[in-house]
Amino acid sequence: MTRPAESSVEASGRTRARKAVIPAAGLGTRFLPATKAVPKELLPVVDKPALEYVVAEATGEGLADVLIISSVGKDAIADHFDRAPLVEAALEAKGDTERLAAVRRSTELGRLVFVRQPTQRGLGDAISYAESFAGGESFAVLLGDDMIHADEKLLCTMLDIQQERGGAVIALLEVDPRDVDKYGCATPDPGWDGGDVVPVVDLVEKPKPQDAPSNLAVIGRYVLPPEIFSAIARVGEGARGEVEITDAIRLLVQDGVPVHGVVFRGRRFDTGDRLLYLQAVVQLAVEHPTLGHDFAAWLRIFAGTL
């Protein structure tokens, strides 16, 4: 799909979303003890933190204003995107321009602001802290531990569809039916033609496999209208004691707000899961412009010893 024109207003009369929200307040308990002092979003994927990839994805699609929602004890996230004068001075003194550029890159991605979610009450609650930031406009949400490969244009497609059709747009992944209980699950319109854009008529959070309406799982990309904040306020806590964004989007459907899904068939890395995190590191290390050739050669040798 071609990128949108320079203007953010097209024939639909709707403004393309211009802001991004990245929830990154989780405790990272699956990675303990590594995340005892280091936020899981800052664990390195080769030579950059996972969160930097996500921020770069947002700003690369023109979402220059980014709100990162963190929590107590995760000040290192803001520090990573701030200047590091001592490090920069040391690199300048050594003439290490390549690493100096890499260090500065994270500080130049966009206009980042930070807010804390005081208690862990779910994704819906975290997103509610973005209401003032959104300023009555539609906005994108990118989960901080859900990486989409840089070659994929999922977010671009979602932004275009939301501008064209309004309402909410969610990213969907076809999963093994036995695994739907790990995700929010979408019910497609009975008239859906099987294409990549799915009219959604209902959603359910983590259904039992035998009760799931489909195998279309909601993954960590959303483009949401400002009506989502009133829906979050109305939905309350779910069975797990958390405010689920899936339940809030379901309320939008019931209110007659259009909701569409985009079925993603590209490369995605769930860096919130230990095994999938390691797979992401290996795959991106093989593709790395300077490390990839030597790493791939070593990997072939190592694989032969297994």
C-alpha atoms as one frame of an Amber mdcrd trajectory, in Angstrom:
protein
   0.000   0.000   0.000   1.315   3.438  -0.866   2.018   5.865   1.923  -0.499
   8.652   2.581  -0.123  12.024   0.970   1.612  14.832   2.843  -1.740  16.235
   3.949  -3.427  14.398   6.823  -6.919  15.132   5.491  -8.140  13.098   2.524
 -11.407  12.822   0.627 -13.081  11.206   3.643 -12.786  14.508   5.507 -11.250
  12.675   8.477  -7.847  13.530   9.857  -5.280  10.748   9.859  -4.182   9.926
  13.400  -1.113  11.909  14.394  -0.280  10.604  17.865   0.824   7.287  19.343
   0.382   5.784  22.793   2.725   3.017  23.981   1.722   1.231  27.197   4.868
  -0.016  28.934   3.841  -0.299  32.574   3.998  -4.073  33.046   6.217  -5.615
  35.706   7.914  -8.090  33.371   7.555 -10.944  35.833   8.102 -13.610  33.144
  11.674 -12.332  32.724  12.702 -12.192  36.382  15.350 -11.828  37.685  16.560
  -9.995  34.536  13.775  -7.425  34.946  14.243  -6.850  38.657  16.011  -3.544
  37.924  15.729  -3.260  34.123  12.297  -2.731  32.493  11.475  -5.604  30.142
  10.901  -3.076  27.341  14.599  -2.148  27.558  15.919  -5.690  27.197  18.160
  -5.632  24.123  17.087  -7.100  20.818  20.571  -7.359  19.304  21.806  -3.806
  19.955  18.641  -1.791  20.627  15.921  -2.134  23.263  12.646  -3.620  22.062
  10.864  -0.373  22.946  13.092   1.668  20.633  11.971  -0.464  17.691   8.345
   0.223  18.619   8.842   3.981  18.992  10.662   4.058  15.649   7.742   2.225
  14.037   5.318   4.880  15.292   7.387   7.913  14.382   8.278   6.375  11.027
   4.575   6.532  10.131   4.343  10.220  10.984   3.170   9.804  14.584   5.695
  12.285  15.902   3.974  12.801  19.286   4.380   9.694  21.427   3.099   9.081
  24.946   4.788   6.251  26.839   2.821   4.971  29.826   5.161   3.463  32.389
   5.005   2.776  36.114   6.947   3.215  39.335  10.490   1.914  39.073  10.747
   2.283  35.297  12.461   5.677  35.076  15.135   4.030  32.928  12.682   4.124
  30.015  12.649   7.926  29.983  16.408   7.960  30.532  16.958   5.832  27.435
  15.253   8.396  25.211  17.048  11.334  26.845  20.482  12.727  26.032  23.510
  11.090  27.678  26.133  13.879  27.772  28.890  11.849  29.436  28.521   8.911
  27.059  28.305  11.211  24.045  31.386  13.153  25.128  33.375   9.941  25.566
  32.389   8.709  22.113  33.202  12.084  20.559  36.640  12.048  22.202  37.343
   8.619  20.709  36.035   9.632  17.295  33.480   6.809  17.414  30.942   8.513
  15.173  28.971   5.336  14.412  28.141   4.586  18.030  27.596   8.269  18.752
  24.954   8.411  16.026  23.318   5.263  17.399  23.189   6.708  20.921  21.697
   9.963  19.696  19.181   8.281  17.401  16.851   7.338  20.241  16.727  10.982
  21.385  15.752  12.211  17.921  12.908   9.845  17.078  10.072  12.221  17.950
   8.427  14.230  20.700   8.113  11.818  23.617   6.207  12.425  26.836   5.782
  10.088  29.781   3.093   9.337  32.334   2.837   6.722  35.061   0.035   4.220
  35.588  -0.098   4.115  39.416  -1.483   0.592  39.724  -1.591  -2.322  37.308
  -5.271  -2.436  36.349  -5.012  -3.633  32.773  -4.456  -2.283  29.288  -7.734
  -0.390  29.169  -6.865   1.460  32.360  -3.390   2.276  31.021  -4.826   3.738
  27.824  -7.238   5.874  29.861  -4.250   7.949  30.995  -3.835   9.130  27.401
  -7.103  11.073  27.204  -5.599  14.541  27.618  -2.724  13.644  25.320  -5.106
  12.485  22.568  -6.867  15.840  22.664 -10.143  14.594  21.193  -8.458  13.002
  18.170  -8.011   9.428  17.024  -4.668   7.901  17.992  -2.632   4.734  17.567
  -1.721   2.295  20.339   1.384   0.122  20.030   2.169  -2.340  22.809   5.714
  -1.914  24.057   6.629  -5.606  23.914   5.023  -6.366  20.537   7.472  -5.755
  17.678   6.489  -5.696  14.011   9.321  -6.178  11.531  10.447  -2.897   9.992
   9.669  -4.158   6.472   5.978  -4.620   7.298   3.434  -1.819   6.837   0.748
  -2.972   9.258   0.486   0.347  11.107   0.402   2.347   7.869  -2.449   0.197
   6.572  -4.378   0.549   9.835  -3.986   4.332   9.871  -5.217   4.554   6.282
  -8.241   2.349   6.967  -9.184   4.301  10.090  -8.969   7.589   8.184 -11.109
   6.153   5.384 -13.749   4.349   7.462 -13.595   5.944  10.901 -14.191   4.130
  14.175 -11.591   1.723  15.524  -9.125  -0.487  13.686  -7.473  -3.461  15.376
  -4.696  -5.797  14.268  -5.658  -9.466  14.009  -3.604 -12.627  13.734  -4.871
 -16.032  12.670  -3.795 -18.380  15.479  -4.154 -22.046  16.235  -7.732 -22.424
  17.556  -6.295 -24.105  20.654  -4.477 -20.864  21.552  -7.336 -18.359  21.363
  -7.671 -18.340  25.147  -4.462 -16.268  25.273  -5.952 -13.370  23.310  -8.902
 -11.153  22.705 -10.889 -12.751  19.892 -12.893 -11.070  17.111 -16.210 -12.120
  15.591 -16.162 -11.253  11.879 -19.246 -10.007  10.086 -21.030 -12.988   8.457
 -20.594 -11.240   5.108 -16.808 -11.030   5.428 -15.194 -12.198   2.196 -12.069
 -13.639   3.822  -9.870 -10.700   2.816  -7.353  -8.861   4.960  -9.849  -6.217
   6.179 -12.466  -7.666   8.521 -15.685  -5.930   9.634 -15.904  -6.850  13.340
 -19.305  -7.361  14.964 -18.190  -8.537  18.419 -15.156  -9.280  20.576 -14.517
 -11.453  23.571 -11.500 -11.505  25.879  -9.669 -14.845  26.223 -12.526 -17.210
  25.329 -12.299 -20.948  25.883 -11.333 -22.597  22.582 -14.693 -24.346  22.321
 -16.508 -21.011  22.759 -14.360 -18.850  20.483 -16.192 -17.161  17.597 -13.119
 -17.432  15.324  -9.365 -17.884  15.407  -8.787 -14.166  14.759  -6.745 -12.980
  17.741  -6.229  -9.320  18.644  -2.545  -8.349  18.758  -0.751  -5.229  19.930
  -1.690  -2.583  17.381  -4.824  -0.419  17.542  -6.071   2.819  16.037  -8.759
   4.161  18.338 -11.264   7.014  18.190 -11.681   9.435  21.105 -14.934   7.653
  22.055 -12.779   4.877  23.489 -12.238   6.842  26.704 -15.920   6.939  27.635
 -16.143   3.242  26.763 -13.221   2.458  29.082 -14.898   4.402  31.884 -18.141
   2.476  31.384 -16.750  -1.031  31.045 -15.249  -1.461  34.517 -13.074  -4.355
  35.613 -13.375  -7.763  33.994 -13.141 -11.236  35.482  -9.382 -10.877  36.029
  -9.821  -7.651  37.977  -8.462  -5.606  35.074  -9.966  -3.081  32.668  -9.740
  -4.850  29.315  -9.386  -2.784  26.150 -11.127  -5.640  24.298 -14.247  -5.080
  26.403 -14.129  -1.328  25.768 -13.878  -1.843  21.994 -16.785  -4.259  22.249
 -18.831  -1.430  23.770 -17.952   0.705  20.750 -19.366  -2.011  18.488 -22.554
  -2.093  20.545 -22.781   1.698  20.299 -22.696   1.469  16.509 -19.110   2.664
  16.096 -17.504   0.840  13.145 -14.705  -1.536  14.084 -12.487  -3.153  11.479
  -9.664  -5.625  11.823  -6.588  -5.978   9.640  -5.356  -9.560   9.369  -1.590
  -9.476   9.710   0.392 -12.114   7.836   3.893 -10.701   8.233   6.693 -10.976
  10.763   5.948 -10.156  14.386   7.986 -10.660  17.554   6.385 -11.003  20.981
   9.227  -9.847  23.190   7.083 -10.306  26.284   7.513 -14.096  26.009  10.940
 -15.559  26.816  11.077 -18.084  23.983   9.708 -15.662  21.391  12.075 -12.973
  22.652  15.045 -15.252  22.014  13.705 -16.063  18.559  13.438 -12.347  17.807
  17.039 -11.768  18.870  18.288 -14.585  16.633  16.233 -13.584  13.593  17.180
  -9.912  13.776  20.817 -10.753  14.519  20.981 -12.757  11.283  19.634  -9.699
   9.412  21.916  -7.189  11.151  23.941  -5.164   8.600  27.280  -5.617  10.369
  26.821  -8.655  12.612  24.520 -10.740  10.453  26.990 -12.505   8.158  29.323
 -13.684  10.914  26.481 -14.544  13.276  24.679 -16.612  10.632  27.902 -18.490
   9.875  28.391 -19.279  13.563  24.738 -20.258  13.916  25.036 -22.830  11.142
  28.059 -24.354  12.846  26.379 -24.354  16.235  23.189 -25.877  14.825  25.253
 -28.775  13.531  26.284 -29.628  17.097  22.731 -30.016  18.368
